[in-house]
Amino acid sequence: MRKSIAILTLIVASLSFAQAQNATLKIGYTNIDYILSMMPESKQIEADYTAYEKQLTNQLQAKVQDFQTKGAEYQQNYDKMIPEVRADKENELRNLQTSIEKFQRDADASLQKKRADLLNPAYEKIQLAIDDVAKENGFTHVFSSDIGGMPVLLYAADSDDISDLVLKKLGVTVPTGN
C-alpha cells in the first residue's frame, strides 16, 4: 500500500511539475520577409542588387555580342579562309563560348553572394530586434511563419504574431490594418 501511495504521489508531483513548466511556455512567431520589406533599407538593398545584376548582364551581353559578331564573320568568310585560319577561328569561337558559359556560372554565384552580403546586416538587425521583443514580452520561443515563401507554421493565433512589435522595435512605422 505504501508503495502505491509513493508511486501515486510521484505521478501527481510529476504532473504538477509538468503543468508548472507549461505555464511558463510562451510561443510567438514572426514573418521575417514582411519585416524586411517594411524596413527603409530594403529599397536600397534592392536597388544595389539590381544595379549589380544589370552590370553583370551588360557584361554578359557584350560577350555574347562579340561571339555573335565573330561567328557571323566566320560564316561569311568561311569559303575564303585557308584551313589553318579556319581552324584558328573555330578554336577562337569555342574559347569564346566556353568563356561565356564560365562567366554565366560565375555571375550566378556572384549574384548569390551579393544578395547575401546585402541582406546579412538587415537580417542581423532583425534578429537582434526579435531577441529584444521576445525578452521584453516573455516569449520563450519565437518561430518563423514561413521560409522562402513556404509556410512553416501551419496554425497560430494572430495574437502570437510579433512581427509588428519587431518593426516598432526597429523604429519602423507599422501600417494601420496589420
Secondary structure, 3 states (H helix, E strand, C coil): CHHHHHHHHHHHHHHHHHHHHHHCCCEEEECHHHHHHHCCHHHHHHHHHHHHHHHHHHHHHHHHHHHHHHHHHHHHCHHHCCHHHHHHHHHHHHHHHHHHHHHHHHHHHHHHHHHHHHHHHHHHHHHHHHHHHHHHHCCCEEEECEECCEECCCCCCHHHECHHHHHHHCCCCCCCCC
